[in-house]
Amino acid sequence: MYRNRPEFNEKMKELNFKPKSRLREFFGEMFIAVNAFVALIAIILIFVFIFKEAIPIFTDSEIREEVTLEKMTFKQEFYEGRDAKWSWQPNSEVPKYSLLPLFIGTLKAALIAMLFAAPLGIGAAIYSSEFANKRMREIIKPTIELLAGIPSVVLGFFALIILATFLQNTLGLTFRLNALNAGLALGLAVIPIVFTVAEDAMTSVPHSLREAATALGANQWQISFTVVLPAALSGISAGIILGFGRAIGETMIVLMASGNAAIVSTSLTDSVRTFSATIASELGEVVFGGGHYTVLFFIGSLLFVFTFIINLSGDMILTRIKSRFQGKIN
Amino acid sequence: MAVKSKMSDHKLIATNGLEFKPKNQGYFPRGLSFLAVVIIILMLAIILGNIIYGGAGTISLEFLSHPPENGMEAGGIFPAIFGTVFLVILMVIAVVPVGGFTAIYLHEYASPSSKITRLIRVAVNNLAGVPSIVFGLFGLGFFIAFIGGGLDSIFYKSEDPIWGQPAIIWASLTLALLTLPVIIVSTEEALRTIPNELKEASYALGGTKLQTITRIIIPQALPGIFTGSILAVSRGAGEVAPIMFTGVAYYLPYLPTKFNDQFMEMGYHIYVMATQSPDIEATKPILYGTILVLLILTFLLNFIAIYIRSSMRRKRATLQ
């Protein structure tokens, strides 16, 4: 009926529908599908190409004379008669490739960052999702987005020039650039991640749970702390996990603010050198394909695998929450 | 008596062990969480205030339009601005179609529960979490050594590398991979706002799937793709680690004109000036000025993206 009307034909012409072509449909879908696989292929290529450059550590006899897995992990006696120690000095006469000082440095900076960022991020998320009125929320969220939008090189600059001087003067520190300074600046980059994931987890707690608590006579804060927080706990932990992944991998902030000294110590006010900063500061000067080059790619592989596991677990937690809240309760 | 105990049994089950004491108003946790907000806002204000205070005096037309002079202690940052813009334009050209089509595939073609879809989603989420320095390593190993070196050995017989060296094209492709998840996520958000009725209307008129996608879906998703591009640019313009080994240079006497030229970039400019300047006091005005320009650029882009996104959400709210 409708097809016989003139409006229909005009509409068809206007929308420019041509007769169907199966071939075009097929190639169109193929083209779109090929694009969709770019992300997957990219992840695989990153994995392959970074590991490929690190493999000589295990296979190439010439490089194995300079560096092996054992030399990177255990204490080494570099000169006769001296004590064995862990040392990262790739450019010295006897190159020293112990990864322990870098590992400690990375962990120190990341832990300080998390101690600083997790309470602030979660606290702000609690306030934003539980207590803030609409207008307050419209201030908080863009503020956090603004913080997230600051390039890490700018945060690094701030830590290097302003924060380091402030900390040294107020705490009377020996080293101007140290783990504390780098960790605090790193925390500024981590806060938005913790906040966003935690807030998302709390606001996605089904309304029926809140209503049930209200019906039982709970007031606003009792709802928040006995119902919403426990339900959102795994989401909040996912936020912490993802934030930790960012803290481990972040480069420019630690490169500029940490002092870059590879020392084995437990003090939080000593200078530190992290994995990421080591790659950034040394890759420019290495011999292509040499021992040092291979070790830097090995460190890159470690970073990749480590952040991959962290992101995967954070992701899995979030997916599980989503299916739980959407599947069973609603 | 018996009845009473039964009642309290019921109450126990109903509250599941939670006892609500009416007097506790929770002022302490409320105050504590509010304090967190105040601290964050205060820190942001200190950072921004410091940079605006330090940089506002430097920015002038001359600063924006002149090359650096006297070992970065005088002159402007025009080559760094030019390099940054060139870099992100190449990046957007590379990443937007790929990211847009990925989102369309995930939303329109793939079934949400299939293994492939889940695998792609896992890959996208993980790509967003790969450390930026690892992207730099990848750009060096894959784009420069493998692709560039491969091109050189196949097509050119000269001693000097032509493509197998750090260049703006490799830096922009590395950044494109880094920003791919940004485009995918924001395009998908836009795709979700398209009401099913539009698609159904297209099918009812005899449109095929591909026709529906090219004439209905893509035009409707354009604001989302645009938002994603802006966010990607703002992210890409600030990243330094991925481009350190793939093409950026601290000082070049010429502007990049070819794809295999090196380039200057604002973020890297900031990094080198802040860490390797022989006389930090002399470079400070230029340093602050560069940071302020970079911040204004990224914030402006972010504001535009946030505005478009919120108007898109409003539109969705009225449609549903």
Boltz contact constraints between the chains, C-beta under 6 A:
constraints:
  - contact:
      token1: [A, 17]
      token2: [B, 206]
      max_distance: 6.0
  - contact:
      token1: [A, 17]
      token2: [B, 207]
      max_distance: 6.0
  - contact:
      token1: [A, 20]
      token2: [B, 208]
      max_distance: 6.0
  - contact:
      token1: [A, 25]
      token2: [B, 208]
      max_distance: 6.0
  - contact:
      token1: [A, 25]
      token2: [B, 210]
      max_distance: 6.0
  - contact:
      token1: [A, 28]
      token2: [B, 210]
      max_distance: 6.0
  - contact:
      token1: [A, 32]
      token2: [B, 101]
      max_distance: 6.0
  - contact:
      token1: [A, 32]
      token2: [B, 104]
      max_distance: 6.0
  - contact:
      token1: [A, 32]
      token2: [B, 105]
      max_distance: 6.0
  - contact:
      token1: [A, 33]
      token2: [B, 105]
      max_distance: 6.0
  - contact:
      token1: [A, 35]
      token2: [B, 98]
      max_distance: 6.0
  - contact:
      token1: [A, 35]
      token2: [B, 101]
      max_distance: 6.0
  - contact:
      token1: [A, 35]
      token2: [B, 102]
      max_distance: 6.0
  - contact:
      token1: [A, 36]
      token2: [B, 102]
      max_distance: 6.0
  - contact:
      token1: [A, 36]
      token2: [B, 105]
      max_distance: 6.0
  - contact:
      token1: [A, 36]
      token2: [B, 120]
      max_distance: 6.0
  - contact:
      token1: [A, 38]
      token2: [B, 98]
      max_distance: 6.0
  - contact:
      token1: [A, 39]
      token2: [B, 123]
      max_distance: 6.0
  - contact:
      token1: [A, 39]
      token2: [B, 124]
      max_distance: 6.0
  - contact:
      token1: [A, 39]
      token2: [B, 127]
      max_distance: 6.0
  - contact:
      token1: [A, 39]
      token2: [B, 180]
      max_distance: 6.0
  - contact:
      token1: [A, 40]
      token2: [B, 120]
      max_distance: 6.0
  - contact:
      token1: [A, 40]
      token2: [B, 123]
      max_distance: 6.0
  - contact:
      token1: [A, 42]
      token2: [B, 177]
      max_distance: 6.0
  - contact:
      token1: [A, 43]
      token2: [B, 123]
      max_distance: 6.0
  - contact:
      token1: [A, 43]
      token2: [B, 126]
      max_distance: 6.0
  - contact:
      token1: [A, 43]
      token2: [B, 127]
      max_distance: 6.0
  - contact:
      token1: [A, 46]
      token2: [B, 138]
      max_distance: 6.0
  - contact:
      token1: [A, 49]
      token2: [B, 138]
      max_distance: 6.0
  - contact:
      token1: [A, 49]
      token2: [B, 141]
      max_distance: 6.0
  - contact:
      token1: [A, 49]
      token2: [B, 142]
      max_distance: 6.0
  - contact:
      token1: [A, 50]
      token2: [B, 137]
      max_distance: 6.0
  - contact:
      token1: [A, 53]
      token2: [B, 141]
      max_distance: 6.0
  - contact:
      token1: [A, 120]
      token2: [B, 36]
      max_distance: 6.0
  - contact:
      token1: [A, 120]
      token2: [B, 39]
      max_distance: 6.0
  - contact:
      token1: [A, 120]
      token2: [B, 40]
      max_distance: 6.0
  - contact:
      token1: [A, 123]
      token2: [B, 33]
      max_distance: 6.0
  - contact:
      token1: [A, 123]
      token2: [B, 36]
      max_distance: 6.0
  - contact:
      token1: [A, 124]
      token2: [B, 36]
      max_distance: 6.0
  - contact:
      token1: [A, 124]
      token2: [B, 37]
      max_distance: 6.0
  - contact:
      token1: [A, 124]
      token2: [B, 40]
      max_distance: 6.0
  - contact:
      token1: [A, 126]
      token2: [B, 33]
      max_distance: 6.0
  - contact:
      token1: [A, 127]
      token2: [B, 33]
      max_distance: 6.0
  - contact:
      token1: [A, 127]
      token2: [B, 34]
      max_distance: 6.0
  - contact:
      token1: [A, 127]
      token2: [B, 37]
      max_distance: 6.0
  - contact:
      token1: [A, 131]
      token2: [B, 30]
      max_distance: 6.0
  - contact:
      token1: [A, 140]
      token2: [B, 37]
      max_distance: 6.0
  - contact:
      token1: [A, 143]
      token2: [B, 41]
      max_distance: 6.0
  - contact:
      token1: [A, 147]
      token2: [B, 44]
      max_distance: 6.0
  - contact:
      token1: [A, 149]
      token2: [B, 298]
      max_distance: 6.0
  - contact:
      token1: [A, 149]
      token2: [B, 302]
      max_distance: 6.0
  - contact:
      token1: [A, 151]
      token2: [B, 238]
      max_distance: 6.0
  - contact:
      token1: [A, 151]
      token2: [B, 267]
      max_distance: 6.0
  - contact:
      token1: [A, 153]
      token2: [B, 240]
      max_distance: 6.0
  - contact:
      token1: [A, 153]
      token2: [B, 267]
      max_distance: 6.0
  - contact:
      token1: [A, 153]
      token2: [B, 270]
      max_distance: 6.0
  - contact:
      token1: [A, 153]
      token2: [B, 271]
      max_distance: 6.0
  - contact:
      token1: [A, 154]
      token2: [B, 291]
      max_distance: 6.0
  - contact:
      token1: [A, 157]
      token2: [B, 270]
      max_distance: 6.0
  - contact:
      token1: [A, 157]
      token2: [B, 274]
      max_distance: 6.0
  - contact:
      token1: [A, 158]
      token2: [B, 47]
      max_distance: 6.0
  - contact:
      token1: [A, 160]
      token2: [B, 274]
      max_distance: 6.0
  - contact:
      token1: [A, 162]
      token2: [B, 50]
      max_distance: 6.0
  - contact:
      token1: [A, 216]
      token2: [B, 15]
      max_distance: 6.0
  - contact:
      token1: [A, 217]
      token2: [B, 20]
      max_distance: 6.0
  - contact:
      token1: [A, 218]
      token2: [B, 20]
      max_distance: 6.0
  - contact:
      token1: [A, 221]
      token2: [B, 26]
      max_distance: 6.0
  - contact:
      token1: [A, 222]
      token2: [B, 20]
      max_distance: 6.0
  - contact:
      token1: [A, 226]
      token2: [B, 18]
      max_distance: 6.0
  - contact:
      token1: [A, 245]
      token2: [B, 129]
      max_distance: 6.0
  - contact:
      token1: [A, 249]
      token2: [B, 131]
      max_distance: 6.0
  - contact:
      token1: [A, 251]
      token2: [B, 132]
      max_distance: 6.0
  - contact:
      token1: [A, 251]
      token2: [B, 133]
      max_distance: 6.0
  - contact:
      token1: [A, 251]
      token2: [B, 241]
      max_distance: 6.0
  - contact:
      token1: [A, 252]
      token2: [B, 240]
      max_distance: 6.0
  - contact:
      token1: [A, 252]
      token2: [B, 241]
      max_distance: 6.0
  - contact:
      token1: [A, 256]
      token2: [B, 275]
      max_distance: 6.0
  - contact:
      token1: [A, 276]
      token2: [B, 131]
      max_distance: 6.0
  - contact:
      token1: [A, 276]
      token2: [B, 133]
      max_distance: 6.0
  - contact:
      token1: [A, 279]
      token2: [B, 133]
      max_distance: 6.0
  - contact:
      token1: [A, 280]
      token2: [B, 133]
      max_distance: 6.0
  - contact:
      token1: [A, 280]
      token2: [B, 241]
      max_distance: 6.0
  - contact:
      token1: [A, 283]
      token2: [B, 245]
      max_distance: 6.0
  - contact:
      token1: [A, 300]
      token2: [B, 134]
      max_distance: 6.0
  - contact:
      token1: [A, 300]
      token2: [B, 137]
      max_distance: 6.0
  - contact:
      token1: [A, 303]
      token2: [B, 131]
      max_distance: 6.0
  - contact:
      token1: [A, 303]
      token2: [B, 134]
      max_distance: 6.0
  - contact:
      token1: [A, 304]
      token2: [B, 134]
      max_distance: 6.0
  - contact:
      token1: [A, 307]
      token2: [B, 129]
      max_distance: 6.0
  - contact:
      token1: [A, 307]
      token2: [B, 131]
      max_distance: 6.0
  - contact:
      token1: [A, 308]
      token2: [B, 126]
      max_distance: 6.0
  - contact:
      token1: [A, 311]
      token2: [B, 126]
      max_distance: 6.0
  - contact:
      token1: [A, 311]
      token2: [B, 129]
      max_distance: 6.0
  - contact:
      token1: [A, 315]
      token2: [B, 125]
      max_distance: 6.0
